[in-house]
Amino acid sequence: MSDSIVDLLGENAASLLEHDCKTILREQLHVPGPDFLERIVCNTDRNQRVINNLARIFGHGRLAGTGYVSILPVDQGIEHSAGASFAPNPDYFDPENIVRLAIDGGCNAVASTFGVLGSVSRKYAHRIPFLVKINHNELLSYPNIYDQVMFGSVDRAYDLGAAAVGATIYFGSAESRRQIVEVADAFEHAHELGMATVLWCYLRNSEFKKDKDYHTSADLTGQANHLGVTLQADIIKQKLPTNNGGYNAIKFGKTSPLVYEKLTTDHPIDLCRYQVANCYMGRAGLINSGGASSGASDLAEAVTTAVINKRAGGTGLISGRKAFQRPMVEGIELLNRIQDVYLDNKITVA
């Protein structure tokens, strides 16, 4: 194992690298691997064109042929405002630099907006798989209601050469049921056209904040994942769990004591393992998000997240701000260090 990975994990190295998961066992999972498409996806109802595009994604970049993915997502110009997102590095106001970062950074795919990817599609759509994010929450309307709305059509994503479409649902929000219907229809059409589907399964409800913020609790995010795979998302994007017991804290919905007594512990790998379990035991890949940029600690945080995701049985990382809010050469290095975790055969599924 790379000494640099151990060094970046710091005092948590032994806990993360030596953990033995005894909640949901590795043997119960459908773990990533070079044969994942043949072993899992080819047995589904996905048509051959979807399988071909998934093969493009899993077969591109530094992680090609491993069953793992590293994706660069840059939709923050809408989701967090362009000024807040790109002021730290104005080069990324230019969409071409976003795609170049994904290519030079060895990513499996680049995820962005209709505008970003459409503006350079003829030059780059054949060079790296495009993942078009079709809905967004924009922050210019006042007051903001944190609602995801469609910014374009699945047909348009297909025309610009996308290998996949992505969408967000704010599960738990007042608008979530409308979003579920919209995304279900969009994903069905995307599959008909042969594109893969990726769902950002995020939670959004002020009542999920009690003694702590349960928007990233393992039990609630796990259920969001389960709803996402029910919508036939091929890959689920989820925030790394930071706590548990959201159902018990908000006193709403249904759960079981066994979730907390048997299926999870407080260990971060066990919490993430519960997220994987809710992705049909790994039949749909779980990719965790890299989170906001914190500055000097970004590299250590990204590598830690990658180790937790991999050892939990996840499929990879989707990291944006930590990579593009710095000079390109540093962003490439960060993406490569994340990928090194998935390339290291000594870091195994717990």
MOVENUR-V768283 format. One record per residue. N is the residue number from 0. RES is the residue in one letter. PHI is phi as a letter, one per 40 degrees, with the letter a starting at -180 (none if undefined). D_LAST is the distance of its C-alpha to the last C-alpha in whole Angstrom. Layout:
N_RES_PHI_D_LAST / N_RES_PHI_D_LAST
This chain:
0_M_none_16 / 1_S_c_18 / 2_D_c_20 / 3_S_c_21 / 4_I_c_17 / 5_V_c_17 / 6_D_c_20 / 7_L_c_19 / 8_L_c_17 / 9_G_f_19 / 10_E_c_19 / 11_N_c_15 / 12_A_d_14 / 13_A_c_13 / 14_S_c_11 / 15_L_c_9 / 16_L_c_9 / 17_E_b_8 / 18_H_c_6 / 19_D_b_5 / 20_C_c_5 / 21_K_b_9 / 22_T_c_10 / 23_I_b_10 / 24_L_c_8 / 25_R_d_6 / 26_E_c_10 / 27_Q_c_12 / 28_L_c_11 / 29_H_c_13 / 30_V_c_11 / 31_P_c_13 / 32_G_a_15 / 33_P_d_18 / 34_D_b_19 / 35_F_d_18 / 36_L_c_22 / 37_E_c_23 / 38_R_c_21 / 39_I_b_20 / 40_V_c_23 / 41_C_c_26 / 42_N_c_26 / 43_T_c_27 / 44_D_c_30 / 45_R_c_30 / 46_N_c_33 / 47_Q_c_33 / 48_R_c_33 / 49_V_c_30 / 50_I_c_28 / 51_N_c_30 / 52_N_c_29 / 53_L_c_26 / 54_A_c_26 / 55_R_c_28 / 56_I_c_25 / 57_F_c_22 / 58_G_b_25 / 59_H_b_26 / 60_G_g_25 / 61_R_c_23 / 62_L_c_20 / 63_A_d_22 / 64_G_g_21 / 65_T_c_17 / 66_G_g_17 / 67_Y_b_16 / 68_V_b_19 / 69_S_b_20 / 70_I_b_23 / 71_L_c_26 / 72_P_b_27 / 73_V_b_31 / 74_D_b_32 / 75_Q_c_33 / 76_G_d_37 / 77_I_c_37 / 78_E_c_34 / 79_H_b_35 / 80_S_g_38 / 81_A_c_39 / 82_G_c_41 / 83_A_c_38 / 84_S_c_35 / 85_F_b_37 / 86_A_d_40 / 87_P_c_37 / 88_N_a_38 / 89_P_c_41 / 90_D_d_40 / 91_Y_c_38 / 92_F_c_40 / 93_D_c_41 / 94_P_d_39 / 95_E_c_39 / 96_N_c_37 / 97_I_c_34 / 98_V_c_34 / 99_R_c_34 / 100_L_c_32 / 101_A_c_29 / 102_I_c_31 / 103_D_c_31 / 104_G_c_28 / 105_G_g_26 / 106_C_c_25 / 107_N_c_24 / 108_A_a_27 / 109_V_b_29 / 110_A_b_29 / 111_S_a_32 / 112_T_c_36 / 113_F_d_38 / 114_G_c_41 / 115_V_c_38 / 116_L_c_37 / 117_G_c_41 / 118_S_c_42 / 119_V_b_41 / 120_S_c_40 / 121_R_c_43 / 122_K_c_41 / 123_Y_b_38 / 124_A_c_37 / 125_H_c_37 / 126_R_c_35 / 127_I_a_32 / 128_P_d_30 / 129_F_c_32 / 130_L_b_30 / 131_V_c_33 / 132_K_c_32 / 133_I_c_35 / 134_N_b_35 / 135_H_a_35 / 136_N_b_36 / 137_E_c_39 / 138_L_b_40 / 139_L_c_44 / 140_S_c_45 / 141_Y_b_46 / 142_P_c_45 / 143_N_c_42 / 144_I_b_40 / 145_Y_f_37 / 146_D_b_37 / 147_Q_c_36 / 148_V_b_38 / 149_M_c_39 / 150_F_b_40 / 151_G_i_41 / 152_S_b_40 / 153_V_c_38 / 154_D_d_41 / 155_R_c_41 / 156_A_c_38 / 157_Y_c_38 / 158_D_c_42 / 159_L_c_40 / 160_G_g_38 / 161_A_c_34 / 162_A_c_31 / 163_A_a_30 / 164_V_b_31 / 165_G_b_29 / 166_A_a_30 / 167_T_b_29 / 168_I_b_30 / 169_Y_c_30 / 170_F_c_29 / 171_G_g_31 / 172_S_c_34 / 173_A_c_37 / 174_E_c_37 / 175_S_c_34 / 176_R_c_36 / 177_R_c_38 / 178_Q_c_35 / 179_I_d_33 / 180_V_c_36 / 181_E_c_37 / 182_V_c_33 / 183_A_d_33 / 184_D_c_37 / 185_A_c_36 / 186_F_c_32 / 187_E_c_34 / 188_H_c_37 / 189_A_c_34 / 190_H_c_33 / 191_E_d_36 / 192_L_c_37 / 193_G_g_34 / 194_M_c_32 / 195_A_c_28 / 196_T_b_27 / 197_V_b_25 / 198_L_b_25 / 199_W_c_25 / 200_C_c_24 / 201_Y_c_25 / 202_L_b_27 / 203_R_a_30 / 204_N_a_33 / 205_S_c_34 / 206_E_c_34 / 207_F_c_30 / 208_K_b_31 / 209_K_b_32 / 210_D_c_31 / 211_K_a_28 / 212_D_c_27 / 213_Y_c_25 / 214_H_c_25 / 215_T_b_22 / 216_S_c_20 / 217_A_c_17 / 218_D_c_20 / 219_L_c_22 / 220_T_c_21 / 221_G_c_19 / 222_Q_c_22 / 223_A_c_23 / 224_N_d_21 / 225_H_c_22 / 226_L_c_25 / 227_G_c_24 / 228_V_c_23 / 229_T_c_26 / 230_L_c_28 / 231_Q_g_27 / 232_A_c_25 / 233_D_c_23 / 234_I_b_21 / 235_I_b_20 / 236_K_b_21 / 237_Q_a_20 / 238_K_c_20 / 239_L_c_17 / 240_P_c_17 / 241_T_b_18 / 242_N_a_19 / 243_N_a_20 / 244_G_g_23 / 245_G_c_25 / 246_Y_d_26 / 247_N_c_27 / 248_A_c_29 / 249_I_c_31 / 250_K_f_32 / 251_F_a_32 / 252_G_g_30 / 253_K_b_28 / 254_T_a_25 / 255_S_b_24 / 256_P_d_23 / 257_L_c_21 / 258_V_d_19 / 259_Y_c_19 / 260_E_c_19 / 261_K_b_16 / 262_L_c_14 / 263_T_a_14 / 264_T_b_14 / 265_D_c_15 / 266_H_c_12 / 267_P_d_12 / 268_I_c_8 / 269_D_c_9 / 270_L_c_12 / 271_C_c_11 / 272_R_d_9 / 273_Y_c_13 / 274_Q_c_14 / 275_V_c_12 / 276_A_d_14 / 277_N_c_17 / 278_C_c_17 / 279_Y_f_18 / 280_M_f_14 / 281_G_g_14 / 282_R_c_17 / 283_A_b_18 / 284_G_c_16 / 285_L_b_15 / 286_I_b_17 / 287_N_c_17 / 288_S_c_20 / 289_G_c_21 / 290_G_g_23 / 291_A_c_27 / 292_S_c_28 / 293_S_b_28 / 294_G_g_30 / 295_A_c_29 / 296_S_c_25 / 297_D_d_24 / 298_L_c_23 / 299_A_c_20 / 300_E_c_20 / 301_A_c_19 / 302_V_c_16 / 303_T_c_15 / 304_T_c_14 / 305_A_c_13 / 306_V_c_10 / 307_I_c_9 / 308_N_c_10 / 309_K_c_9 / 310_R_c_5 / 311_A_c_6 / 312_G_h_8 / 313_G_c_11 / 314_T_b_14 / 315_G_i_15 / 316_L_b_17 / 317_I_b_21 / 318_S_b_23 / 319_G_b_26 / 320_R_d_28 / 321_K_c_26 / 322_A_c_27 / 323_F_c_31 / 324_Q_c_32 / 325_R_a_33 / 326_P_d_35 / 327_M_d_34 / 328_V_c_33 / 329_E_c_30 / 330_G_c_29 / 331_I_c_28 / 332_E_c_27 / 333_L_c_24 / 334_L_c_23 / 335_N_c_23 / 336_R_c_21 / 337_I_c_18 / 338_Q_c_18 / 339_D_d_18 / 340_V_c_14 / 341_Y_c_14 / 342_L_c_16 / 343_D_c_14 / 344_N_c_13 / 345_K_c_11 / 346_I_c_9 / 347_T_b_6 / 348_V_c_4 / 349_A_c_0
